[in-house]
Each structure stands twice: as structure tokens, then as C-alpha cells.
Amino acid sequence: MSITVAVIGAAGRMGSTVCQAVEQAEGLELVARLDVGDTIDVEHLGGAQVAVDFTVPGVTEANVHALVDAGCDVVVGTTGWTEAAYERVREHLARPEAAGRSVLIAPNFALSAVLAMSLAARAARFFESAEVIELHHPDKVDAPSGTAVATARGIAAARAQAGLAPVPDATQTDLHGARGAVIDGIHVHAVRLRGLTAHEEVVLGNPGEQLTIRTDSFDRSSFMPGVILAVRQVGWLEGLTVGLDAVMEM
């Protein structure tokens, strides 16, 4: 029996690629394509069991709440989420009327990126220094990327668990923010350059050695195996799940 799927943001670059991937995937059926101006409700979702949201940060949370109310499990690839927004989704899913619904929000669906984030967190406790560099096309609306934020938080959590001191940094003046953003004590640098798609480097250093972990997505098709995996597995989850690694281990 097929899993019926709706795509929100279907006219966008990522959304249209998701539509094609769903149509080509065995055991999935695309039943609705929604975009700006379309109403998210039972009538317009066409009986979808799972909805995939690839829209923009300004509307994605509202979309998720509407999709849960319409009876869908939800897979979200839109970034820009905050801890407060995550908590509002958790509270919604805990209501009796949302019983059985699940939401998976992933900062990145490229399998290589998920593995790179995992490796960076595992390696972080063995290195004195760590920084993250993310590189994307100039049409991306948020910076730093959700992947970079998640990577930095994973590195920081691993370092804290290992009892490490803050990363060394003697900077006293930071002209125009040249040292980048700081997320949980980890510096993150965002590059926006025409010709790029989605790329990330994690650089870890010790006296006399350096480890660089890099992941590159050259085409949006690189995200589709992860999206299809999430669509197939989200119904087996409970509540809110953040990160594709949860279903990669199922």
C-alpha cells in the first residue's frame, strides 16, 4: 500500500525536486502540490498521510501546525528554526487531538552531511580547537545555515560532556564581525557565493595537527534519498524529532 504525500512549497527549487523524487519512488504517491496562496487543510491535501515542507523560515512553523491539525505526519527541510519554535511544536503534538502525529525536522537531508555532523561531534572531544565554515548559493535567505548551527551545537555538547575548556581565542578586536557568529562557543562562518549549492567544512585542530571534515552537495538531487527515507519512516516516530540521524539508525 502506497504512502500518500503532499509537498508544501512545490513550486520552489527544492519543492519541485521533491515532487519528482516522490513520483519516482516506489511505494509513494504524490497527491497534492501546494505553494504560496494555497490553503493547508484536509480538502487541499488530497488525503495525504505525510506532508513535506520546503518553504521559507517565515512560514514553515505555521505550516507545520496546520498540517498536524489536518492529520498529517510532517517532514520539514526548511531551516531557521529556534528552540522556542521546536517547543511550540512539541506542545502541539502533545495535545489529545494530535495523538499519533509525528514531525521530523532535519537541518540537512544529504546523507553525507548527516554523517559529517555525527563525525564532527565524535571527534570534537579530542581536539583543542573547532570551527565551522558553511558555503551556500547567494539566494539562501538564512545565515548561518541550519546545518552549521546543528553542527556547532553538536560539537559544543560533545566538548562540554568531555569537560573541555572553551576553544582558545585571543581575539580582542573583531572588526565588523570578522570572526563570524558564535554558537554555544563555536565560531561559525557563512559564505554566500554564486556557483555553490550547499557545502560545509568542520576544522578541528591540536598542536601540530588538523582534521578537516567536508561535505559537498553539488545538486539538489543529493538531498532526495534522505527526504524519501524520512517520508517512509516518519510515521514510526513519536512527537517531534530533530535530525535525519534518527531515521538513518532505524
N, C-alpha and C positions, 0 to 999 in steps of 0.2 A: 504493500500500500504506500502510495507516494506521500511525502510531506509537502503540504501546500505552503507557498511562500509569497509574501508581499515585499516589495522593495520600496523604501521611502527615500526620496532623492534620486529617483530612477532616471531623470534626465541629465544628471550630472556625470562627470567623467568616471568617478568610481561607481556610481549607481548604475550606469548603463553597462559597465563591465560586469557588475554583479548580476544583472539581469541575464546577460549572455551566459555567464557561468552556471546559473541556476537552470536555465533552459537546456544546457548541455549535460548536466549532472544526472546520473542515474538515480531514480528514486525521489527526485524533487520535481515539483510542478509550480511554475510561476503563475499566480492567479491575479496579481494586482501590481500595477506600477503607479506610484503616487509621487507627486512633486509639489512645488510651490503652488499654493492656492487650492490644493485638494484637501478635502475633509478626511481626517483619520477617524473612522468609525466602522462599525460592523458592516454596514452597507457597502462602503467603498473598499473594504479589504478583501472582498470576494471569498470569504471563508478561509482565509489564511490561518494556518496554525502557528507559523513563525514569520515575524517581520524583521527585515534587515534595514537598519537606519544608517545611511551615509549622506548626511545633510551638512549643516554648519553648526558651530558651537552655540549660536544664539537660539536655536530652536530644538536641539536634539533632546534636551531633558523633557520639554513639554510633549514632544513626540512619544517618548518612552511611556510617560504616564497615560497618554491617550491610547497607546497600543495595549498596555496592560489592561486598561478599562474595557477595551474591545475584545479581550480574551486571548490575546496573542502572547506567546513567548517572544523575546526580543533579542536580537543580536545587533550590537552597536559598534560601528567603526569610526564614528565621529569623535574627535578629540576635544579637549578644552574642558573636561570635567573637573570639578572640585570635590573635596571631601564632603562639603555640605550637600552638594548635589547627589553624591553617592548615598548619603544618609537619607535624603528625602525619598530616593527610590527604594531603599531598604524598608523604610516605614510604610510605603505604599504596598509593597509586596507582602508585608506582614498583616495587612488588613484581611478580614474574612472573605471579602468579595474578590480578592486577588489570589485566593488559595490555589496552589498548583501552578501558578505562573512563575516563570524564571526570566532573568535578564542577564545577558553576558555582554560586558563592555570590555573591549580589547583596545589598548593603545596602538597595537600593530598586529596585522594578520599574516605577515610574512613569517613563515616558519623559521627562516634563518635569523630574523630579528628577535623572535621569542627565545631561540636558543642562545643568541648573543647576550641578551639580557640575563638569562639564567647563568651563563658562564661568567659574566661580569660580577654578579653577586657572589658567586662561589670563589672567585679569585680575589675579591676586594680585601678580604681579611689578611691576605699575605703581602699586601703592598702598602707602602707608606703614603703614596700619593695616588689620586684618581681624579680624572676629569672626563667630561663627556662633550663630544662635538657632534652636532646633528646638522645635516645638509639637505635642503629641500629646494624645490622649484619656487620661484618668487610669487606664485599665485596662492600659496598656502597662507591661510588667514591667522593662524595662531603660532606663537613662538614663546618659549621653546616647544618642540613637538611633544605630544603625549607620550611617545616612546621614550624620548630623552628624560622627561620628568619621571616616568616609571623606572627607567634605568638608574637614575640618580638616587631615587628613594630606595631601590633595592640595594645599591652599593652602600648607602648610608646605614641602612638597617643591619647589613652584614657586618660593617665596621663596628657599629655600636654593640652588637652581640658579642663580638670578639674583644671588646674593651679597648679598642684603638683610640689614640688621641686624634684630635682634628687633623686634617691634612695640612702639611706645612705650607705657609704662605706669608712672606714678609712684606707684602704689598701695603704701602701706606697711602699712596695716591692712586686713584682709579679713574683716569681721565675719561669722561663720557661713558663709563661702564665697560671699559676695555676688558675687564676680567670676566665679563659675562654675568649671567644670572647665577644665584646661589640657591640650591635646593637641598635642604637638610644638610648643609655644609659642603655640598659637592658643586663645583663650578660647572656650568653648562653653557656652551657656546652655540649660537644658531647662525647658520649660513644660508642665505637665500640667493640662488644663482640660476639663471636660465640655462637649461640643458640638463639639470639634475631632476631626479624623481624623488627618491627617499633613501637616505644614507645615514649611517651613524658610526662613529668611532668612539670606543672607550679606551683611554690611555691610562695605564697603571704603571707606576714607577717605584723603584727601590734604588739605593745607591748602586750604580754600576749596571743596572738592567732596566728594561722596559718591556711591557707586554701591551700590544695593540690588538683589540678585538674590533673587527669591522664587519658590518653587514651592508649590502647594497641591493636595492631594488631598482632595476632598470626599466621596468614596465609594470603597469597596474595589474597585469596578469599574475604577478608574483604573490599578490595578496589572496587570490581566489581559492587555492587549496585550503587555506586557513578559514576563509569565510564559509566554504562548503562544509568543512569539518564542524565548525561552530553551529551551523544550521542543523546539522544532523544530531548533534549532541546536546544542544541547549535544553531540550525537553527533559533530559535526565538530571539536570541540575536543580538546585533549590535556591530560591531567593536571588540575591544579586551575586554575581561572580565577576571579578575584575581580572582580566588577563586570559590569554588563549592557552597558557600552560596548563590550566585546569582541565581542559578537554584533550590536550595532547597526551595526558597521562592516563586517560580513561581506557 
